[in-house]
Amino acid sequence: MRPFKTLQKLYDEESQVVITEKGSPPRALFYGEGFLQEDLPVGTRVIFPRPPMAGVPNVKAAIRWAINHPEGMEPLHALLKPGMRLTCVIDDISVPLPPMVTPDVRQSILEIVLELAADSGVDDVHLVIANALHRRMTEGEMKRMVGDKIFDAYYPDRYYNHDAEDPDGIVALERTAHGEEVSVNRRVAESDLIIYVNVNFVPMNGGHKSMGTGVSNYASLRHHHNPKTIRASDSYMEPKTSALYRSNERIGRNIDKHLKVFHIETTLNNRMFGAPVDFLAKREEDYTEGDRLKFQAMRYALSKMPRAAARKVLNAIPAPYDVTGVYAGATEPAHQKTLETSWKQYSVPVEGQSDIVIFPIPFISPYSVNSILNPLLVQVMGLGYFFNLNRGVPLVKKGGVLILLHPAYDEFDPEHHPSYIEFFHRLLPETRDSMKLEHKYEKEFAENPSYVHLYRKNNAYHGVHPFYMWYWGENGRQHVGKVIVAGAENNHVPALLGWDRTDTLTEAIEEARGFMGRSATISLLRIAPTVMVDVK
């Protein structure tokens, strides 16, 4: 990268919003398993993440403080009784991204909770992973998450994945006032106390969603994982504007009415990159000569590797996140504290929307850990998650243009995503209408015995999961006027998704300006690390 003029900095050191000038350096942008180095047009607004918040000085002390001073409940030690049935429900591998360095905060929580349970005479303890309709975690992933000691003591009889298709393993509770079915894991339902162990990676995680989604089944999830609910959610990240959140809230309150649930929620900072790639968290204006050399070396090495090898290298770099808060107790008051801390880390105030918004798409998503970011997952990252990184007002104007940076390759993982392959190649050529897809095909995929078997016995996402991924991008599709994928290596993937394609970002910007007008405003959301815009 060419050196930046250091005599006069062209940006405010405290601001997370940088306006591109003639002297601005090119940007280092994620592009799947590789990187692009791009000059942006003068006037482009580049929105950077906030610096990482300071972590708590002592994580285990913070955990002990939280469980002894919970919100709206008695301290945990007062709830534990000899001979009781205790179940710890644990967030799955979909958060955080990338996986954090060990010990994972879930391990730290469980070590304290299980020791306290043993001291209280509680020996009927199970650990259940809240994977809902996600794939089952592998033995190696399960061991990494909780550490060798807990794994050896509990796996496989008392430490296992939730099975949403076990005919004897689901219990139906009372329906909500809106008629929504409330179903939960049988072991959970028959426990005297449930402790939910959460990692809050973004504000959408945690709260009533933890139990209402994590240990439920298709019959319950279909009430909010549907196009109508998604369209009624202005942002997934802001509870006040999310119909998805309100449905989970109704279901979760019903669960709290029938079961005793003690939540332990944790927030992380956005220290996503440690050595040797910590320069990726910097603004390019702040790169040293060493950072530029490291970036160029990494970019060159990844470009020469087979894609599978590059993916393996990137997945092998854990994130050195710091725990910024631990909150425990009743669902709603504990989660409110979590949300406050989460927004302090992620929210960046931004003045006004833009006509054109650029999203670099990295190699990983919540549904591709140790796997492939297939075309449906590129779609869900761009139109689902990144589009919704706001508090109810999107960064892109209504009818504006989204530019996604990704190769958009036609590559799927047959072990993790078998139903995705059929959905993409059989259904999308017929229709991209979410309502039609839901009405005509959702039940067929959800009840397909082959997909049910692969979900239960292998490590496949549930047969209905690709529908959810398509629905997840619904409010993004309804809002924008055009999507362009820059750098797409083929024509048919963008065409099936309803997108335009260009070879380069420069060409994509030119096409977007032709659509929106030559004076169109442009913003780039510099992800990763995680950043959310609070658009005024």
Secondary structure, DSSP 8 states (H G I E B T S, - for coil): ------SS-SS-TT-SEEE--TT---EEEEETTEEEEE---TT-EEE---------S-HHHHHHHHHHS-BSS--HHHH--TT-EEEEEEE-TTSSSS-B-SS-HHHHHHHHHHHHHHHTT--EEEEEEE-TTS----HHHHHHHH-HHHHHHHTTTTEEE--TT-TTSEEEE---TT---EEEEHHHHT-SEEEEE--BSSTTSSTHHHHHHHT--HHHHTTTSSHHHHHT-S-SS-GGG-HHHHHHHHHHHHHHHHS-EEEEEEEE------TTSGGGGS-GGG--HHHHHHHHHHHHHHHHS-HHHHHHHHHTS-B---EEEEEEESHHHHHHHHHHHHHHHHEEEE-S-EEEEEEE--S--TT-TTS---HHHHHIIIIIIITT-BSSS-SEEEEEEEEEES-------TTT-HHHHHIIIIITTT---HHHHHHHHHHHHHH-HHHHHHHHHSS---TTHHHHHHHHTHHHHHH-SEEEEET-S-SHHHHHHT-EEESSHHHHHHHHHHHH-TT--EEEE--SS--EEEE-
